[in-house]
């Protein structure tokens, strides 16, 4: 009888201890979650443009931050602000924040001068020769897009443009079609809408030039060719000459051997490529494959497109860049080219 009572008492204590341990574990998890939110332990450093309207209450600001994934819990943020005990003055406007910020850093930013007036357009310039990933980085730095969502939209978004529908590539689909220009972009614009702005500019600036040329190349081939010219030419004056070099090499069944195409593969603009770099197996590698790469390697400007459509008439087969990047030195023969290279390298 005594043994049975002790057994029942033990089972009761065991159950109580189990419940206590479960509660303690949940409290620990809650504490870790709360501290991670408060101190910004996240490794995600994505920039986010947060709009604070005039007259927002702390509760409304906390809800905005939660909706923008800047904080995990609006309640925790409200409590943090309340515990601060200061007369905090949150300033209306557009604030560029970074995910992973601590509550203290968020409060500091939101009480400082905003990065822009509320809901005003952001003027942003996309330089000629930028790759899609660089465009995504620039937009993300302004808090206008989520980089991953922007890149995903480029790959799989639906766009009602005839030239997009003719692109057969599944990867890097819209590389080269994001027209380099200065844009006024609203913080309210979605990733899809921003891409459409750039495609509209491409259609307005590039398509008419392409159609008037009556070339035998497809538009995608022209954009691809122009993108290589864009990345290899040092200035506008020599773009048609660079284009002639590549066409002359194709006519002689030579590879283009464009360093820019390999740089696109390795995602690094190295001054000097290694032997292993130029032997990478890729449809973009013009050292290994003859003809144009499988697709554009950057967004070409209008002058590069014109150079691809109207190249100079030369016998050049080679060119080498000066160290300061001011121009290329052209040659008709391998011997002349190697002489130029030695002189440019000071040998």
C-alpha positions as CSV (number, residue, x, y, z in Angstrom):
1,X,0.0,0.0,0.0
2,X,2.8,2.3,1.0
3,X,4.6,1.5,-2.2
4,X,1.6,2.3,-4.3
5,X,1.2,5.7,-2.6
6,X,4.8,6.5,-3.2
7,X,4.4,5.4,-6.9
8,X,1.4,7.6,-7.3
9,X,3.1,10.5,-5.6
10,X,6.1,10.1,-7.9
11,X,4.0,10.0,-11.0
12,X,2.2,13.2,-9.8
13,X,5.5,14.9,-9.2
14,X,6.8,13.7,-12.6
15,X,3.9,15.1,-14.4
16,X,4.2,18.4,-12.5
17,X,7.9,18.5,-13.3
18,X,7.2,17.8,-16.9
19,X,4.7,20.6,-17.1
20,X,7.1,23.0,-15.4
21,X,9.9,22.0,-17.8
22,X,7.7,22.6,-20.8
23,X,6.6,26.0,-19.5
24,X,10.3,26.9,-18.8
25,X,11.3,25.8,-22.3
26,X,8.5,27.9,-23.8
27,X,9.5,30.9,-21.7
28,X,13.2,30.5,-22.9
29,X,12.1,30.3,-26.5
30,X,9.9,33.4,-26.0
31,X,12.8,35.2,-24.3
32,X,15.2,34.3,-27.2
33,X,12.6,35.5,-29.7
34,X,12.0,38.7,-27.8
35,X,15.7,39.5,-27.4
36,X,16.5,38.6,-31.0
37,X,13.8,41.1,-32.1
38,X,14.9,43.8,-29.7
39,X,18.6,43.6,-30.3
40,X,18.4,42.8,-34.1
41,X,20.1,39.4,-34.2
42,X,18.9,38.7,-37.7
43,X,21.6,38.3,-40.5
44,X,19.2,39.7,-43.1
45,X,20.5,43.2,-44.0
46,X,18.0,44.0,-46.8
47,X,17.3,47.7,-47.0
48,X,13.6,48.7,-46.6
49,X,12.0,52.1,-47.3
50,X,9.5,52.7,-44.5
51,X,6.9,55.4,-45.0
52,X,5.8,57.2,-41.8
53,X,2.7,59.4,-42.5
54,X,2.0,62.6,-40.5
55,X,0.3,62.1,-37.1
56,X,1.1,58.4,-36.8
57,X,0.7,57.0,-33.3
58,X,3.3,54.6,-31.8
59,X,0.9,51.8,-32.3
60,X,0.5,52.6,-36.0
61,X,4.3,53.0,-36.5
62,X,4.8,49.6,-34.8
63,X,2.2,48.0,-37.1
64,X,4.0,49.5,-40.1
65,X,7.3,48.1,-39.0
66,X,5.8,44.7,-38.4
67,X,4.1,44.7,-41.9
68,X,7.5,45.7,-43.4
69,X,9.2,42.8,-41.5
70,X,11.4,45.3,-39.7
71,X,10.2,43.9,-36.4
72,X,8.8,40.5,-35.5
73,X,6.4,41.9,-32.9
74,X,4.6,45.2,-33.0
75,X,3.8,44.7,-29.3
76,X,7.4,44.3,-28.3
77,X,8.3,47.5,-30.2
78,X,5.5,49.4,-28.5
79,X,6.6,48.2,-25.1
80,X,10.2,49.2,-25.9
81,X,9.2,52.7,-26.8
82,X,7.0,53.0,-23.7
83,X,9.9,51.8,-21.5
84,X,12.2,54.4,-23.1
85,X,10.2,57.0,-21.2
86,X,11.4,59.8,-23.4
87,X,9.2,62.1,-25.4
88,X,10.2,60.6,-28.7
89,X,9.3,62.6,-31.8
90,X,8.9,60.3,-34.8
91,X,9.4,62.2,-38.0
92,X,7.1,61.8,-41.0
93,X,8.6,60.9,-44.4
94,X,10.5,58.1,-46.1
95,X,13.2,56.4,-43.9
96,X,15.6,53.8,-45.4
97,X,16.0,51.1,-42.7
98,X,17.9,47.9,-42.8
99,X,16.5,44.5,-41.6
100,X,18.4,43.2,-38.6
101,X,18.5,46.7,-36.9
102,X,17.9,46.7,-33.2
103,X,14.9,48.6,-31.7
104,X,17.3,51.3,-30.6
105,X,18.7,51.8,-34.1
106,X,15.2,51.8,-35.6
107,X,14.0,54.5,-33.1
108,X,17.1,56.6,-33.8
109,X,16.5,56.5,-37.6
110,X,12.7,57.2,-37.3
111,X,13.4,60.2,-35.0
112,X,16.1,61.6,-37.3
113,X,15.7,63.6,-40.5
114,X,13.9,61.3,-43.1
115,X,15.8,60.3,-46.3
116,X,13.0,61.8,-48.4
117,X,9.7,63.6,-48.1
118,X,6.7,61.4,-47.7
119,X,5.8,59.4,-50.8
120,X,8.0,61.6,-53.1
121,X,9.5,60.0,-56.2
122,X,13.1,58.8,-56.0
123,X,15.4,59.8,-58.9
124,X,17.7,57.0,-59.7
125,X,20.2,56.6,-62.5
126,X,21.0,53.2,-64.1
127,X,24.4,53.5,-65.8
128,X,25.1,52.0,-69.2
129,X,26.8,48.6,-68.9
130,X,25.1,47.7,-65.6
131,X,24.1,44.0,-65.1
132,X,20.7,43.1,-63.8
133,X,22.2,42.2,-60.4
134,X,23.8,45.6,-60.2
135,X,20.6,47.3,-61.0
136,X,18.9,45.2,-58.3
137,X,21.5,46.3,-55.8
138,X,21.1,50.0,-56.6
139,X,17.3,49.8,-56.3
140,X,17.6,47.8,-53.1
141,X,20.1,50.3,-51.6
142,X,17.4,53.0,-52.1
143,X,14.9,50.8,-50.3
144,X,12.8,50.6,-53.5
145,X,12.8,46.8,-54.0
146,X,13.5,43.6,-52.3
147,X,16.5,42.3,-54.3
148,X,15.5,38.7,-54.3
149,X,11.9,39.5,-55.3
150,X,13.2,41.8,-58.0
151,X,15.5,39.1,-59.5
152,X,12.7,36.5,-59.2
153,X,10.3,38.9,-61.1
154,X,12.9,39.3,-63.9
155,X,13.1,35.5,-64.3
156,X,9.5,34.5,-64.0
157,X,7.2,37.6,-64.1
158,X,4.7,38.0,-66.9
159,X,5.4,41.0,-69.2
160,X,3.2,41.9,-72.1
161,X,5.9,43.0,-74.6
162,X,6.5,41.3,-77.9
163,X,10.3,41.3,-77.5
164,X,10.0,39.6,-74.1
165,X,7.8,36.9,-75.5
166,X,10.5,36.2,-78.2
167,X,13.2,35.5,-75.6
168,X,13.9,31.8,-75.4
169,X,16.3,31.8,-72.4
170,X,15.0,30.5,-69.1
171,X,17.9,32.0,-67.1
172,X,19.0,35.7,-67.2
173,X,15.9,36.3,-69.2
174,X,15.7,40.1,-69.1
175,X,19.4,40.8,-68.9
176,X,20.2,43.6,-71.3
177,X,16.5,44.8,-71.5
178,X,16.5,47.0,-68.5
179,X,17.2,50.3,-70.3
180,X,20.0,52.4,-68.7
181,X,18.5,55.8,-67.9
182,X,17.4,58.1,-65.1
183,X,14.1,57.2,-63.6
184,X,11.7,58.8,-61.1
185,X,10.4,55.9,-59.1
186,X,7.7,56.0,-56.4
187,X,8.3,54.1,-53.2
188,X,4.8,52.7,-53.8
189,X,5.9,51.0,-57.1
190,X,6.2,47.3,-57.0
191,X,9.1,45.3,-58.4
192,X,6.9,44.4,-61.4
193,X,6.0,48.1,-62.1
194,X,9.7,49.2,-61.9
195,X,10.7,46.6,-64.4
196,X,7.9,47.7,-66.7
197,X,9.2,51.3,-66.5
198,X,12.6,50.0,-67.8
199,X,11.0,47.9,-70.5
200,X,8.9,50.8,-71.6
201,X,12.1,52.9,-72.0
202,X,13.7,50.0,-73.9
203,X,10.7,49.9,-76.2
204,X,10.8,53.6,-76.8
205,X,14.5,54.0,-77.4
206,X,15.9,50.7,-78.7
207,X,13.1,49.1,-80.7
208,X,12.6,52.0,-83.2
209,X,16.4,52.0,-84.0
210,X,16.3,48.2,-84.4
211,X,13.3,48.3,-86.8
212,X,14.7,51.1,-88.9
213,X,18.0,49.2,-89.4
214,X,16.3,46.3,-91.3
215,X,19.0,43.9,-90.1
216,X,19.0,40.1,-90.4
217,X,19.7,39.7,-86.7
218,X,17.0,39.2,-84.2
219,X,16.5,41.9,-81.6
220,X,17.9,39.6,-78.9
221,X,21.0,39.0,-81.0
222,X,21.4,42.8,-81.4
223,X,21.1,43.4,-77.7
224,X,23.5,40.6,-77.0
225,X,26.1,41.9,-79.4
226,X,25.6,45.5,-78.2
227,X,26.1,44.4,-74.6
228,X,29.5,43.0,-75.4
229,X,30.4,46.2,-77.3
230,X,29.2,48.2,-74.3
231,X,31.4,46.4,-71.9
232,X,34.5,46.3,-74.1
233,X,34.5,49.8,-75.7
234,X,36.2,52.6,-73.7
235,X,34.2,55.4,-75.3
236,X,31.5,56.2,-77.8
237,X,33.8,57.0,-80.7
238,X,35.3,53.5,-80.7
239,X,32.1,51.5,-80.2
240,X,31.6,51.0,-84.0
241,X,35.3,49.9,-84.3
242,X,35.0,47.4,-81.5
243,X,31.9,46.0,-83.2
244,X,33.8,45.6,-86.4
245,X,36.5,43.6,-84.6
246,X,34.0,41.1,-83.3
247,X,32.3,40.8,-86.7
248,X,35.7,40.3,-88.5
249,X,36.6,37.6,-86.0
250,X,33.2,35.8,-86.6
251,X,33.8,36.1,-90.4
252,X,37.2,34.4,-90.0
253,X,35.7,31.6,-87.7
254,X,37.6,32.9,-84.7
255,X,36.2,33.1,-81.2
256,X,35.3,36.6,-79.9
257,X,37.5,36.0,-76.8
258,X,35.8,38.8,-74.9
259,X,37.0,39.2,-71.3
260,X,33.7,40.8,-70.5
261,X,31.7,37.6,-71.2
262,X,33.9,35.7,-68.7
263,X,33.6,38.5,-66.2
264,X,29.8,38.1,-66.5
265,X,30.2,34.4,-65.6
266,X,32.3,34.8,-62.6
267,X,30.4,38.0,-61.5
268,X,33.6,39.9,-61.0
269,X,35.2,42.5,-63.2
270,X,38.8,41.3,-62.8
271,X,41.5,43.3,-64.7
272,X,43.3,40.1,-65.6
273,X,41.6,36.8,-66.1
274,X,43.3,33.6,-65.0
275,X,43.7,30.5,-67.3
276,X,41.0,28.7,-65.3
277,X,38.7,31.7,-65.7
278,X,38.8,31.6,-69.5
279,X,38.3,27.8,-69.5
280,X,35.0,27.8,-67.6
281,X,32.4,25.8,-69.4
282,X,29.5,28.2,-70.1
283,X,27.4,29.3,-73.0
284,X,28.5,32.8,-72.1
285,X,32.2,32.0,-72.5
286,X,33.4,33.4,-75.8
287,X,36.9,32.1,-75.3
288,X,35.5,28.5,-75.4
289,X,32.6,29.0,-77.8
290,X,32.4,30.7,-81.2
291,X,29.9,33.4,-82.0
292,X,27.9,35.5,-79.6
293,X,27.2,34.4,-76.0
294,X,23.8,32.9,-75.3
295,X,22.4,36.2,-74.2
296,X,23.3,39.8,-73.2
297,X,25.9,40.4,-70.4
298,X,24.7,43.9,-69.4
299,X,22.3,46.7,-70.4
300,X,23.7,48.4,-73.5
301,X,23.2,52.1,-74.1
302,X,21.8,53.4,-77.4
303,X,25.2,54.1,-78.9
304,X,26.3,50.5,-78.4
305,X,23.1,49.3,-80.1
306,X,23.8,51.6,-83.0
307,X,27.4,50.3,-83.2
308,X,26.1,46.8,-83.3
309,X,23.7,47.7,-86.2
310,X,26.1,50.0,-88.0
311,X,29.7,48.8,-87.3
312,X,32.8,50.5,-88.8
313,X,34.4,49.1,-91.9
314,X,37.9,47.9,-90.7
315,X,40.3,45.0,-91.0
316,X,41.0,44.9,-87.2
317,X,40.9,41.6,-85.4
318,X,42.3,42.5,-82.1
319,X,42.3,45.3,-79.5
320,X,43.9,45.9,-76.1
321,X,43.0,48.4,-73.5
322,X,45.2,51.1,-72.0
323,X,45.8,50.8,-68.3
324,X,43.8,53.9,-67.5
325,X,40.8,52.6,-69.5
326,X,40.7,55.7,-71.7
327,X,40.8,53.8,-75.0
328,X,41.7,50.6,-76.8
329,X,44.6,50.1,-79.2
330,X,43.6,48.1,-82.4
331,X,45.5,45.7,-84.6
332,X,45.0,43.7,-87.8
333,X,47.5,40.9,-87.1
334,X,48.5,38.8,-84.1
335,X,52.1,40.1,-84.3
336,X,50.9,43.7,-84.2
337,X,48.5,42.9,-81.3
338,X,51.3,41.3,-79.2
339,X,53.5,44.3,-79.9
340,X,50.8,46.6,-78.7
341,X,50.2,44.5,-75.6
342,X,54.0,44.6,-74.7
343,X,54.1,48.3,-75.1
344,X,50.9,48.8,-73.0
345,X,52.4,46.6,-70.3
346,X,55.7,48.6,-70.5
347,X,57.8,45.6,-71.5
